[in-house]
Amino acid sequence: MRGVNHGGRIHVSAVPPVCEEAVQPELAAIIRAIDRWRDKSVPLPLGSVVPVRATDTPRFAGDEVADWPRSPFVRHLLAAIGGDEHRLFRWRLEHKLVQALVVGHYAPGATPRSCGLAAFASACGRAELRRALRRAFRAGYIIKRALSDCTGELGTNNVAREALAAVEARKVRCDGSVRPADERWLVQERIRIAREYRVHSFDRYVIGDLTFHRYRADANVAGGTADFVQSILDRLPEGIVNRSFFAWDVARDLDGRRVVIEVNLTGMHPVFRPGFQTSGHLQHDTTGAWAAAMLVRHIERCLGISIEVDGDAVLPDEFAKAALMYREVRRHL
């Protein structure tokens, strides 16, 4: 995807011309807000010790957490270092179309060509939809839900049949008024995937110990994929990366090209499975605490601080499983 700023006007050449204009005003507003963002929090003094104690578990657990029981620890950890669990979602960066357009603006070519299905159908007409899609995406396309998770594991990534049928049956508004963040589906160029990877990052740096084959647990096997993600992080603004923990899904195609399939954001998701969510690698029964310990050490190096995890606590049964994560992380540290 390629985004170029011409005299203040965002041009998204990755979007087929038939629906490009529909994304301009909202995307431009999001980009301006991201570029204007400044960190107004008080920085942590170098060498300071930041406590993360299991006794505080009730503050970070409960109904506000969508992933249970290990993610309250991650929520506590990020809050302790001044992370903002809401910032990215004010710009709707968890929405896959918005995310693809924004990441593609800052890192041209890093994401597949993408556009909203409703905007595309509005521009070309319902009767011409399938023919227009074939013309715009000559190498093929897939249609994805804009809000979803675990699609790779469940084999539900491409929902073209369902989405096209809904549009043609007039169950979807296609009058040109649908904003990118309101799109139910997005169309993306088809990638001939040879291998998929999961890469984790915090702030502006890839966490080297947390790079894996997407559907295997082999660490440090991505051979250049971590460098690819780092090259994107180098171009993203502070409004996106500042104290943010991401899980990147990256594909390498049959020609060796790497592309970001999507970025899984840690924080308070507002729409789909509302509540605090984080990478599944930190929630796994056997590897979650180890992965969280790697995150802790990475944060310490990035910020020049020490994080003191205390797992000793006697809590009511409703918080016991969440508190166990603190003890397990402490053991790995």
C-alpha positions as CSV (number, residue, x, y, z in Angstrom):
1,M,0.0,0.0,0.0
2,R,1.3,3.4,-0.8
3,G,0.3,6.6,1.0
4,V,1.6,10.0,-0.2
5,N,0.9,13.4,1.2
6,H,0.4,16.0,-1.6
7,G,0.0,19.4,-0.1
8,G,-1.9,18.1,3.0
9,R,-4.1,15.7,1.0
10,I,-3.6,12.0,1.7
11,H,-3.4,9.9,-1.5
12,V,-3.9,6.2,-1.0
13,S,-2.8,4.6,-4.2
14,A,-3.3,1.1,-2.8
15,V,-7.0,1.5,-3.0
16,P,-8.5,0.8,-6.4
17,P,-9.6,4.1,-8.0
18,V,-13.2,3.0,-8.0
19,C,-13.4,3.5,-4.2
20,E,-10.4,5.6,-3.4
21,E,-12.2,8.9,-2.8
22,A,-14.5,7.4,-0.3
23,V,-11.7,6.9,2.3
24,Q,-10.1,10.3,1.9
25,P,-11.8,12.6,4.5
26,E,-11.9,10.1,7.4
27,L,-8.4,8.7,6.7
28,A,-7.0,12.2,6.5
29,A,-8.6,13.1,9.8
30,I,-7.2,10.0,11.5
31,I,-3.7,10.7,10.2
32,R,-3.8,14.3,11.4
33,A,-4.9,13.2,14.9
34,I,-2.1,10.6,15.0
35,D,0.5,13.1,13.8
36,R,-0.6,15.7,16.4
37,W,-0.5,13.3,19.3
38,R,2.1,14.1,21.9
39,D,3.0,12.1,25.1
40,K,2.0,14.3,28.1
41,S,2.6,11.7,30.7
42,V,5.4,12.0,33.3
43,P,8.4,9.9,32.1
44,L,9.7,7.2,34.4
45,P,13.1,8.2,35.8
46,L,16.0,6.1,34.4
47,G,16.9,3.3,36.9
48,S,13.6,3.5,38.7
49,V,11.9,0.4,40.1
50,V,8.3,-0.2,39.0
51,P,6.3,-2.6,41.2
52,V,3.7,-4.9,39.7
53,R,2.1,-6.7,42.6
54,A,-0.5,-9.5,42.6
55,T,-2.3,-7.8,45.5
56,D,-3.5,-5.2,42.9
57,T,-5.1,-7.9,40.7
58,P,-8.7,-6.8,41.4
59,R,-8.0,-3.4,39.9
60,F,-7.1,-4.9,36.5
61,A,-9.4,-8.0,36.4
62,G,-13.2,-8.4,36.2
63,D,-15.8,-7.6,33.5
64,E,-13.6,-5.1,31.6
65,V,-11.2,-7.9,30.6
66,A,-12.2,-9.9,27.4
67,D,-9.3,-12.4,27.6
68,W,-9.1,-14.3,30.8
69,P,-7.4,-15.2,33.1
70,R,-3.8,-14.2,32.2
71,S,-4.3,-10.8,30.4
72,P,-5.0,-8.8,33.7
73,F,-1.3,-9.1,34.3
74,V,-0.5,-7.6,31.0
75,R,-3.0,-4.8,31.6
76,H,-1.4,-4.1,35.0
77,L,2.1,-4.2,33.5
78,L,1.3,-1.6,30.8
79,A,-0.6,0.6,33.2
80,A,2.4,0.6,35.6
81,I,4.7,2.0,32.9
82,G,2.2,4.6,31.8
83,G,0.7,2.9,28.8
84,D,-2.7,4.1,27.5
85,E,-5.1,1.2,26.9
86,H,-7.6,3.4,25.1
87,R,-5.5,5.7,22.7
88,L,-5.2,3.5,19.6
89,F,-8.9,2.6,19.7
90,R,-10.0,6.2,19.6
91,W,-8.7,6.1,16.1
92,R,-10.3,2.7,15.5
93,L,-7.0,1.0,14.6
94,E,-8.4,-2.4,15.7
95,H,-10.7,-2.1,12.6
96,K,-8.8,-4.1,9.9
97,L,-9.6,-1.7,7.1
98,V,-8.6,1.5,9.0
99,Q,-5.5,-0.3,10.3
100,A,-4.4,-1.4,6.8
101,L,-4.9,2.1,5.4
102,V,-3.1,3.8,8.3
103,V,-0.1,1.4,8.4
104,G,0.1,1.6,4.6
105,H,0.2,5.4,4.8
106,Y,3.3,5.4,7.0
107,A,4.9,2.3,5.5
108,P,4.1,2.0,1.8
109,G,3.9,-1.5,0.5
110,A,3.8,-3.1,4.0
111,T,0.1,-4.1,3.8
112,P,-2.0,-5.7,1.0
113,R,-4.0,-3.4,-1.3
114,S,-7.3,-2.9,0.6
115,C,-10.6,-1.2,0.4
116,G,-14.0,-1.4,2.0
117,L,-16.6,-3.6,0.2
118,A,-19.5,-1.2,0.7
119,A,-17.5,1.7,-0.7
120,F,-16.4,-0.4,-3.6
121,A,-20.0,-1.5,-4.4
122,S,-21.2,2.0,-4.1
123,A,-18.8,3.2,-6.7
124,C,-19.2,0.5,-9.3
125,G,-22.8,-0.6,-8.6
126,R,-24.1,-3.8,-7.2
127,A,-24.7,-5.4,-10.6
128,E,-21.1,-4.8,-11.7
129,L,-19.5,-5.7,-8.3
130,R,-18.0,-9.1,-9.1
131,R,-16.7,-8.0,-12.5
132,A,-15.2,-4.8,-11.1
133,L,-13.5,-6.7,-8.3
134,R,-11.9,-9.0,-10.8
135,R,-10.6,-6.0,-12.8
136,A,-9.3,-4.1,-9.7
137,F,-7.6,-7.2,-8.2
138,R,-6.2,-9.0,-11.2
139,A,-4.1,-11.4,-9.1
140,G,-7.2,-12.3,-7.0
141,Y,-8.8,-11.0,-3.8
142,I,-10.2,-12.2,-0.5
143,I,-12.9,-10.5,1.6
144,K,-12.4,-10.4,5.3
145,R,-14.5,-9.4,8.3
146,A,-13.3,-6.0,9.5
147,L,-13.7,-7.0,13.1
148,S,-12.9,-10.6,14.0
149,D,-10.2,-12.8,15.6
150,C,-8.7,-16.3,15.3
151,T,-9.7,-16.5,11.6
152,G,-6.6,-18.3,10.7
153,E,-7.0,-20.9,13.3
154,L,-10.7,-21.4,12.5
155,G,-10.2,-21.3,8.7
156,T,-12.7,-18.4,8.4
157,N,-10.4,-15.8,6.9
158,N,-12.1,-15.5,3.5
159,V,-15.8,-14.8,3.7
160,A,-16.3,-13.6,0.1
161,R,-19.3,-15.8,-0.6
162,E,-21.2,-14.5,2.4
163,A,-20.2,-10.8,1.9
164,L,-21.0,-10.6,-1.8
165,A,-24.3,-12.3,-1.3
166,A,-25.3,-9.8,1.4
167,V,-24.4,-6.9,-0.8
168,E,-26.2,-8.2,-3.8
169,A,-29.3,-9.0,-1.7
170,R,-29.3,-5.3,-0.6
171,K,-28.6,-6.2,3.1
172,V,-25.7,-3.8,3.1
173,R,-26.0,0.0,2.7
174,C,-24.0,1.0,-0.4
175,D,-25.0,4.6,-0.9
176,G,-21.6,6.1,-0.6
177,S,-22.1,7.2,3.1
178,V,-20.3,4.3,4.8
179,R,-17.1,5.4,6.5
180,P,-14.1,3.1,6.6
181,A,-14.6,2.4,10.3
182,D,-18.2,1.4,9.6
183,E,-17.4,-1.2,6.9
184,R,-18.3,-4.7,7.8
185,W,-16.0,-6.3,5.3
186,L,-12.8,-5.3,3.5
187,V,-11.4,-6.5,0.2
188,Q,-7.7,-7.3,0.0
189,E,-5.4,-8.6,-2.7
190,R,-4.8,-12.3,-2.5
191,I,-1.4,-13.2,-1.1
192,R,0.1,-16.6,-2.2
193,I,1.3,-17.4,1.3
194,A,4.3,-19.7,1.8
195,R,4.6,-19.1,5.6
196,E,3.0,-17.0,8.3
197,Y,4.7,-15.5,11.3
198,R,3.8,-13.9,14.6
199,V,6.1,-11.0,15.6
200,H,5.7,-9.1,18.9
201,S,6.8,-5.5,19.5
202,F,6.8,-3.0,22.3
203,D,7.2,0.7,21.7
204,R,9.5,1.1,18.7
205,Y,11.3,-2.2,18.9
206,V,10.7,-5.9,18.0
207,I,10.9,-8.3,20.8
208,G,13.4,-10.8,19.3
209,D,12.6,-13.6,21.7
210,L,8.9,-13.5,20.8
211,T,9.0,-14.1,17.0
212,F,7.4,-17.4,15.9
213,H,6.0,-19.4,13.1
214,R,2.4,-18.5,13.1
215,Y,1.0,-21.9,13.9
216,R,4.1,-23.4,15.7
217,A,6.0,-22.5,18.8
218,D,9.5,-22.4,17.3
219,A,11.2,-19.2,18.3
220,N,13.8,-17.3,16.3
221,V,13.0,-19.0,13.0
222,A,11.6,-16.1,11.0
223,G,14.8,-15.2,9.1
224,G,14.3,-11.5,8.2
225,T,10.6,-11.2,9.2
226,A,11.6,-9.5,12.5
227,D,13.7,-7.0,10.5
228,F,10.7,-6.4,8.2
229,V,8.5,-5.5,11.1
230,Q,11.3,-3.3,12.6
231,S,11.5,-1.4,9.4
232,I,7.8,-0.6,9.8
233,L,8.2,0.4,13.4
234,D,11.0,2.8,12.4
235,R,8.5,4.7,10.2
236,L,5.4,4.7,12.5
237,P,4.8,7.9,14.6
238,E,4.9,8.1,18.4
239,G,1.1,8.3,18.5
240,I,0.9,4.7,17.4
241,V,4.0,3.0,19.0
242,N,4.4,4.9,22.2
243,R,4.3,2.2,25.0
244,S,2.2,0.0,22.8
245,F,2.4,-3.8,22.7
246,F,1.6,-5.3,19.3
247,A,1.3,-8.8,17.9
248,W,2.0,-8.7,14.1
249,D,0.8,-11.4,11.8
250,V,3.2,-11.4,8.8
251,A,3.1,-13.5,5.7
252,R,5.9,-14.4,3.3
253,D,4.6,-15.1,-0.2
254,L,6.0,-17.6,-2.7
255,D,8.2,-14.9,-4.2
256,G,9.7,-14.0,-0.9
257,R,7.8,-10.8,-0.4
258,R,6.7,-10.0,3.2
259,V,3.4,-8.3,4.0
260,V,1.5,-7.5,7.2
261,I,-1.7,-9.4,7.3
262,E,-2.9,-7.6,10.4
263,V,-1.7,-6.1,13.7
264,N,-3.3,-7.3,16.9
265,L,-3.5,-4.5,19.4
266,T,-3.2,-4.8,23.2
267,G,-5.7,-2.6,25.0
268,M,-9.4,-1.9,25.6
269,H,-11.2,-3.0,22.5
270,P,-14.4,-1.0,22.1
271,V,-16.6,-3.0,19.7
272,F,-15.7,-6.6,18.9
273,R,-15.4,-8.7,22.1
274,P,-15.3,-5.4,24.1
275,G,-12.8,-5.3,26.9
276,F,-9.0,-5.7,27.4
277,Q,-7.4,-8.0,24.9
278,T,-3.8,-9.0,24.2
279,S,-1.8,-11.5,22.2
280,G,-2.7,-15.1,22.6
281,H,0.9,-16.1,23.1
282,L,0.8,-14.4,26.5
283,Q,-2.4,-16.3,27.5
284,H,-1.2,-19.9,26.7
285,D,-1.3,-22.2,29.7
286,T,2.3,-23.5,29.2
287,T,4.1,-20.6,27.5
288,G,2.1,-17.5,28.6
289,A,4.1,-16.7,31.7
290,W,7.4,-17.2,29.9
291,A,6.3,-14.9,27.1
292,A,5.2,-12.3,29.6
293,A,8.6,-12.5,31.3
294,M,10.3,-11.8,27.9
295,L,8.0,-8.8,27.5
296,V,9.0,-7.6,31.0
297,R,12.7,-7.8,30.2
298,H,12.2,-6.1,26.9
299,I,10.3,-3.2,28.5
300,E,13.1,-2.8,31.1
301,R,15.7,-2.5,28.3
302,C,13.5,0.0,26.3
303,L,12.7,2.3,29.2
304,G,15.8,1.9,31.3
305,I,13.9,0.8,34.4
306,S,13.5,-2.3,36.6
307,I,10.1,-4.0,37.0
308,E,9.6,-5.9,40.2
309,V,6.9,-8.6,39.9
310,D,5.5,-9.8,43.2
311,G,3.3,-12.8,43.1
312,D,2.6,-13.2,46.8
313,A,-1.1,-12.6,47.5
314,V,-4.1,-14.3,49.0
315,L,-7.1,-13.2,47.0
316,P,-10.8,-14.3,46.7
317,D,-11.4,-17.3,44.4
318,E,-12.7,-15.0,41.6
319,F,-9.2,-13.5,41.2
320,A,-7.1,-16.5,42.1
321,K,-6.4,-17.6,38.5
322,A,-5.5,-14.1,37.4
323,A,-3.1,-13.7,40.4
324,L,-1.4,-17.0,39.5
325,M,0.0,-15.4,36.4
326,Y,2.1,-13.0,38.6
327,R,3.7,-16.0,40.5
328,E,4.4,-17.8,37.2
329,V,6.0,-14.7,35.6
330,R,8.1,-14.1,38.7
331,R,9.4,-17.6,38.5
332,H,10.4,-17.2,34.9
333,L,12.1,-13.9,35.7
